[in-house]
């Protein structure tokens, strides 16, 4: 029996515009094997309509709140991805001068960009202020002083939000939790008195917003409830102190499905909890979805180079993509579904591994997958977030091309790197 009669396999593809047509996996109306022939492999394939659908679903869930959705550029900073979401009315959340440059290059108006980052340099602060971003989010007393110095030098008053660490430890991978007081992010609650006093002595700062972010892949809405209540308590304090807070930023971290056996909590469940808490508070709520919008909007297309079996009977599919294209399995032990582009009636338990000289270079361990032949194509799903952006040239590997599919239309949105580009900046 075909593996794809299994409901969990079908669930992976539901609503993300990747589906089988006459036995071949397609992105929207385009066959993936056709894309491989035209652009080669490895290849990132992005569904434009999936990006749009995810954003619209998010907006519909929170329609009851005055809010501003800022796409978290760190998830996928391809210019075409940013442009697609900006055209739907989305702003941008950037974490560095480079991400700010990308957002501006994509045509996003600076007053629709918020600038975060726990370690912004003075050069990055200046870039943000001279560009005219909506506000800078500060994460320490020292950073507030640095922003004031730069603003004074430029003759400006900087609009600032303070990121508060709510000390809420969400159940997620320890590397992607950000709201715990043991982590580097945000200003500790105990420091807030000093921070509010400081604003009265720094004339080049204007406190405009409060901000938090508790991590990524948060499945339980109750963690947001707890952290939001803490931020609401801070909002009340700031108002008693005479500050006029316009923006209330509760970050991102909303979950997506990577493993069909562990489906993500629907976004509506988060809205049911959060919207009643924030209605009528006299602020505009900022959301920063990144992974939620991009993760399942793309896949990584790779070709099987070799198949082998060791003395213990363990089977390997060696493919031409690796941890240099998608490091999440190595870094977070994360699950990504791996499907054969051509359907097969038989499967095999195997490891899907890359060509990089590391034992951690794998996409799947001991996984039942279609028994594809050497030279056939596999698709690594959910590769739209924290894949290309975390890529590297380790082992002298070339960064792949990226294409965006819109119906039957295909656009090359990033050219494949060349060997010459590997050394172009070296003296």
Secondary structure, DSSP 8 states (H G I E B T S, - for coil): --GGGSHHHHHHHTTTTEEEETTEEEETTEEHHHHHHHH-SSEEEEEHHHHHHHHHHHHHHTTTS-EEEEEEGGG---HHHHHHHHHTT-EEEE-SHHHHHHHHHTT--GGGEEE--TT--HHHHHHHHHHT-SEEEE-SHHHHHHHHHHHHHHT--EEEEEEEE-----SS-GGGB-SSTTSS-SEEGGGHHHHHHHHTT-TTEEEEEEE---BSSB--HHHHHHHHHHHHHHHHHHHHTT----EEE----B---SSTTS----HHHHHHHHHHHHTTSSSEEEE--SHHHHGGGEEEEEEEEEEEE-TT--EEEEES--TTT--HHHHH-----EEESB--S-EEEEEEE-SSSSTT-EEEEEEEEE---TT-EEEE-S-SSSSGGG---GGG----EEEEEETTEEEEEE----HHHHSTT--
